[in-house]
Each structure stands twice: as C-alpha cells, then as structure tokens.
Amino acid sequence: MKRMMRKLSILALLGLAASVSFVARSHPLSADTAGVTISAPPDVAAGSSFTVDVDVTDLTGFDAGQFDVSFDEAVIQLDATADGTIGTTPIPVDVWNKIGPGTYRVVVNVPGVPGVDGHGCLATLSFRAVGEPGATSSIDLANGFLGNNRAEEIPATWAGDSTALATADGETHTKPSTNWRFFLLAVPLGAVVVLSAAWLGLREIGAFKSRG
C-alpha cells in the first residue's frame, strides 16, 4: 500500500509538469537554473559494457523528476539502471521503461518530501556496446522535468553526449583494407616497374634454357 501511494504521488507530481511549465513561461520560477548532463566515455571497446552518469548541478528542494534517454540501439543497448546520489542522499530510480526504438523513460523520486539541495547524479545507466568497431552513437536527453518538494518545476538545461566503439588497436577508426589492391597502391610506381622487368627477364632466361 505504501509503495502504491508513493507511485501515485510521483504520477501526480509529474502530471503537474505541463501546467507548471505553462505558468513558468509567464512567471519565472527562479533565477537559479539546474543543469543536467550525460557523462559518457569518449570511446569503449566493441562488445564491452560501460556506465553513463546522468549528472545534475544546482538543485534546490529536489523531490522527483523524469527524462527520456535516446540512442542508436544498433550501436549500444541499455541493460539496466542504478540509483543516483545527490550529496549523501540516494535518488531511487522508481521506473524505467522502453517507450520507442532506442528511447527509454526514467522516473526518479526521493522518498518523503525532504527536498534535496546540491549536485550529484540522478541515475546511472548501464549500456552494452553491440555495434561494429568504429560505429558511434549519441546519447540524448529529452522531455526532462525536475520537481521540488512544493510541487513546482525546477528550471533546468539538458545536454546529451556521445560515445564511439574502438577498434582492436584502441582507435576509433574503421580498419583499413589489407587486400592486394591496397598493397599495390602502397608500393612506389618505380618499384613496380623494376619488379615487373625482373620477372619478365627471368621468364626469358627460363625460355632460353628450355630451348637449349
């Protein structure tokens, strides 16, 4: 019963987002603006797992929030989420659901209504690199909403990040071709002529010996 009441309170708070945003356009809520960013590694090994933090700064009275995270699921896939922390206060992830191709919605909520100030991490996302080496994917945030313990919206900016899948040598480029055509292009033209002349000379010598 307590968990049901908690979820209903979250839904009620998030349901106010649209109306609060409308009011905020004509009545600014605060001069302070929180910042939410994705902190992703610049490159990861193909086939490996990695984590991404959803960082937040300049929060005042934070109580609950939500955001959508989008990415190229042919390159990376979301396997799990973990609770965040602001200061010493845990920020539980209550819900995370897939709402479209490569898009998940994450809902976070602080138990009770104490209001949390400061900066930290809203959630940690666990990804797996499934694409080919050299592939890249952005990790974007959208439809973000942060609410305080007075059922008001906390103004915030939202910014994503990107990551690339490294090749076996640790670089983030595609592997070069190693077929014979690439080899010939790498050999100086003069060397090709000399090698061809030498090969033809050996053929002539072989033919002369066979006739003798």
C-alpha positions, 0 to 999 in steps of 0.5 A: 500500500505504501509503495502504491501511494508513493507511485501515485504521488510521483504520477501526480507530481509529474502530471503537474509538469505541463501546467507548471511549465505553462505558468513558468513561461509567464512567471519565472520560477527562479533565477537559479537554473539546474543543469543536467548532463550525460557523462559518457566515455569518449570511446569503449571497446566493441562488445564491452559494457560501460556506465553513463552518469546522468549528472545534475548541478544546482538543485534546490528542494529536489523531490522527483523528476523524469527524462527520456534517454535516446540512442542508436540501439544498433550501436549500444543497448541499455541493460539496466539502471542504478540509483543516483546520489545527490550529496549523501542522499540516494535518488531511487530510480522508481521506473524505467521503461522502453517507450520507442526504438532506442528511447527509454523513460526514467522516473526518479523520486526521493522518498518523503518530501525532504527536498534535496539541495546540491549536485550529484547524479540522478541515475546511472545507466548501464549500456552494452556496446553491440555495434561494429568497431568504429560505429558511434552513437549519441546519447540524448536527453529529452522531455526532462522535468525536475520537481521540488518538494512544493510541487513546482518545476525546477528550471533546468538545461539538458545536454546529451553526449556521445560515445564511439566503439574502438577498434582492436588497436584502441582507435576509433577508426574503421580498419583499413583494407589489407587486400592486394589492391591496397598493397599495390597502391602502397608500393612506389610506381618505380618499384613496380616497374623494376619488379615487373622487368625482373620477372619478365627477364627471368621468364626469358632466361627460363625460355632460353634454357628450355630451348637449349 
